[in-house]
Amino acid sequence: MKAGTPPAGPPCAAIPIDDKETRPTMKIRILSVALAAALAPVLSQAQDAAPASSVTVRPVLGLMGTFGGDKIAHVVFTDGTTNSATAGGTAYLYAGAAVRSSALPVSVLATVGYHVSSAGGDNGDFRFERVPLELLGMVDVIPNRLRLGGGFRYDTGVNLSAHGVVAAPATKFKDSAGGVVQAEWMLGNQFSITARYVGIRYRFDDGAGNSTRIDGSHGGIGLNWYL
């Protein structure tokens, strides 16, 4: 049983992989709780302390499933099925604040998150991780219902790591900037469904003057919760 990357990506050794891992990784659970616990109370206090004005600030938490990008780690399980970690997948958790004008149909959304794609089994896995910083501007196309917009995304802490029987030093990528186009459908005052496309590429330098570029562009569908 083997796992590895395609020729265009960073090299990975062949490994045995046992049963599929169907549970979310512990890191996703820990980070989602940490983001909610650490940022939401702080932002709520900032909102309560702000004087009445034409601008409102609301904390926001989000969860998104993403798809697309180059395959960077491929796993073949003992039953013959396969799984891959991609540069555009798979789970994206974020928290931040939405600044909205009561005089104009516009809002600004600033967030920090954790984005991960993984492939592996009970005895080892590959994880492609990054920490995205985003700044988006949104315009109300249908008042209190549909918002369209986009903005800037900057990914830092980009790395491909291997754990368990495949443990190896992480492959680190350069920080990367990209663009976001997003639509948001409000489900009331607190919740919304979002759909987006992100254009971004990552670069890996092997230290010998050789550079590999990986396409991390992806689509996504998620849920926002405004506190």
C-alpha positions in Angstrom: 0.0 0.0 0.0 1.4 3.4 -1.0 1.0 7.0 -0.4 2.8 9.8 -2.1 2.6 13.0 -4.1 2.4 13.5 -7.9 5.6 14.4 -9.7 4.8 18.1 -9.7 4.7 18.3 -5.9 7.1 17.8 -3.0 8.4 14.2 -2.7 6.9 11.7 -0.3 8.0 8.2 0.5 5.9 5.1 -0.1 4.2 3.9 3.1 1.7 1.3 4.3 -1.7 2.6 5.3 -4.2 0.8 7.4 -7.9 1.5 7.9 -9.5 4.7 6.6 -9.8 7.6 9.1 -13.4 8.7 9.0 -13.3 11.0 12.1 -12.3 14.7 12.0 -8.8 15.2 13.1 -8.2 16.3 16.7 -6.6 19.5 15.5 -9.7 20.6 13.7 -11.8 20.1 16.9 -9.3 21.9 19.1 -8.9 24.9 16.8 -12.6 25.3 16.2 -13.2 25.4 20.0 -10.2 27.7 20.5 -11.4 30.2 17.8 -14.9 30.3 19.2 -13.8 30.6 22.8 -11.0 33.1 22.4 -12.3 35.5 19.7 -16.1 35.6 20.2 -16.1 37.0 23.8 -13.5 39.6 23.0 -15.4 40.8 19.9 -18.7 40.8 21.8 -17.3 43.0 24.5 -15.9 45.4 21.8 -19.3 45.6 20.2 -21.1 46.3 23.6 -18.5 48.9 24.5 -18.8 50.8 21.1 -20.9 54.0 21.2 -24.1 54.1 19.1 -23.2 55.2 15.6 -23.9 54.5 11.9 -21.4 51.6 12.0 -22.0 48.3 13.8 -19.4 45.6 14.6 -20.5 42.0 14.9 -18.3 38.9 15.7 -18.6 36.2 13.1 -17.7 32.4 13.2 -17.6 30.3 10.0 -17.3 26.8 8.8 -16.7 25.9 5.1 -16.2 22.8 3.0 -13.8 23.4 0.1 -12.9 21.5 -3.0 -10.3 21.8 -5.8 -6.6 22.4 -6.2 -3.7 20.1 -7.2 -3.3 16.7 -5.5 -0.3 16.9 -3.2 -0.5 13.6 -1.3 -2.1 10.4 -2.5 -3.0 7.3 -0.3 -3.9 3.8 -1.4 -5.7 1.9 1.4 -5.5 -1.9 2.1 -8.9 -2.4 0.5 -7.8 -0.8 -2.8 -9.6 2.5 -2.4 -7.7 5.8 -2.5 -7.8 9.2 -0.9 -5.9 12.4 -1.6 -5.0 15.6 0.1 -5.4 18.6 -2.2 -4.1 22.1 -2.1 -7.6 23.5 -2.2 -9.4 21.2 0.3 -11.1 20.5 2.6 -12.2 22.0 5.9 -11.9 25.8 6.6 -12.7 27.2 10.1 -12.5 31.0 10.7 -13.5 33.8 13.1 -13.4 37.5 12.9 -15.6 40.6 12.7 -18.1 42.2 10.3 -18.2 46.0 10.1 -21.4 47.3 8.6 -22.7 50.7 7.8 -26.3 51.5 8.5 -26.2 54.4 6.0 -24.9 52.4 3.0 -25.6 48.8 1.8 -22.0 47.7 2.4 -20.1 45.7 4.9 -16.4 44.7 5.5 -15.5 41.2 6.8 -12.1 40.5 8.4 -11.2 37.0 9.5 -8.4 34.6 10.5 -8.8 30.9 10.1 -7.4 27.4 9.8 -7.6 25.5 6.5 -6.7 21.8 6.2 -6.8 18.9 3.8 -5.8 15.5 5.0 -5.4 11.9 3.6 -4.5 8.8 5.6 -5.5 6.1 8.0 -5.4 5.1 11.6 -1.6 4.5 11.5 -0.6 7.7 9.6 -1.7 10.6 7.5 -0.6 13.6 5.4 -2.0 17.1 6.2 -1.8 20.2 4.1 -2.4 23.2 6.5 -2.5 26.9 6.2 -3.6 30.0 8.2 -5.6 32.3 6.0 -6.1 36.0 6.7 -9.0 37.5 4.7 -10.4 41.0 4.2 -13.6 41.1 2.1 -16.0 43.8 1.0 -19.7 42.9 0.5 -22.5 44.8 -1.1 -26.3 44.2 -0.6 -27.8 43.3 -3.9 -31.1 42.3 -2.4 -31.6 44.1 1.0 -31.3 41.8 4.0 -31.0 38.8 1.7 -28.2 38.6 -0.9 -24.7 40.0 -0.6 -22.0 39.9 -3.3 -18.4 40.9 -3.0 -14.8 39.8 -2.7 -11.4 40.8 -1.6 -8.0 39.7 -0.5 -6.6 36.5 1.1 -3.1 35.9 2.5 -2.1 32.4 3.5 0.7 32.0 6.1 2.0 28.9 7.9 1.6 26.8 4.7 3.0 23.3 5.1 2.6 19.7 4.2 3.2 17.4 7.2 3.3 13.7 7.7 2.3 11.9 10.9 2.3 8.4 12.4 4.1 5.7 10.3 4.8 8.4 7.7 6.3 10.9 10.1 8.8 13.2 8.4 9.9 16.8 8.5 7.2 19.2 7.3 7.5 20.6 3.8 7.1 24.4 4.1 5.7 26.6 1.4 6.1 30.3 0.9 3.3 32.6 2.2 0.9 33.3 -0.7 -1.6 36.0 -1.6 -4.8 35.4 -3.6 -8.2 36.8 -4.4 -11.7 35.9 -3.3 -15.1 36.2 -4.9 -18.1 35.4 -2.6 -21.9 35.4 -2.5 -23.8 35.3 0.8 -27.5 34.4 1.3 -28.8 35.6 4.6 -31.0 33.3 6.6 -32.2 35.9 9.0 -30.2 38.2 11.3 -27.7 35.6 12.6 -27.0 33.0 10.0 -26.0 32.9 6.3 -25.0 30.5 3.6 -21.9 31.4 1.6 -20.5 30.3 -1.7 -17.1 31.3 -3.0 -14.2 30.9 -5.3 -10.5 31.6 -4.3 -7.7 32.0 -6.7 -4.3 31.2 -5.1 -1.0 29.4 -5.8 1.7 28.1 -3.4 5.4 27.9 -4.0 7.9 25.4 -2.6 11.7 26.0 -2.8 13.9 22.9 -2.3 16.9 24.9 -1.2 18.9 23.9 -4.3 17.5 26.7 -6.5 14.5 24.6 -7.8 11.0 25.9 -7.3 7.7 24.1 -7.6 4.3 25.9 -7.9 1.1 24.2 -6.7 -2.4 25.5 -7.6 -4.5 25.9 -4.5 -7.5 27.6 -6.2 -10.8 26.2 -4.9 -14.5 26.6 -4.5 -16.3 26.5 -1.2 -19.7 26.3 0.5 -20.2 27.2 4.1 -22.2 28.8 7.0 -21.6 32.0 8.8 -22.9 32.7 12.3 -23.1 36.4 13.3 -23.1 36.8 17.1 
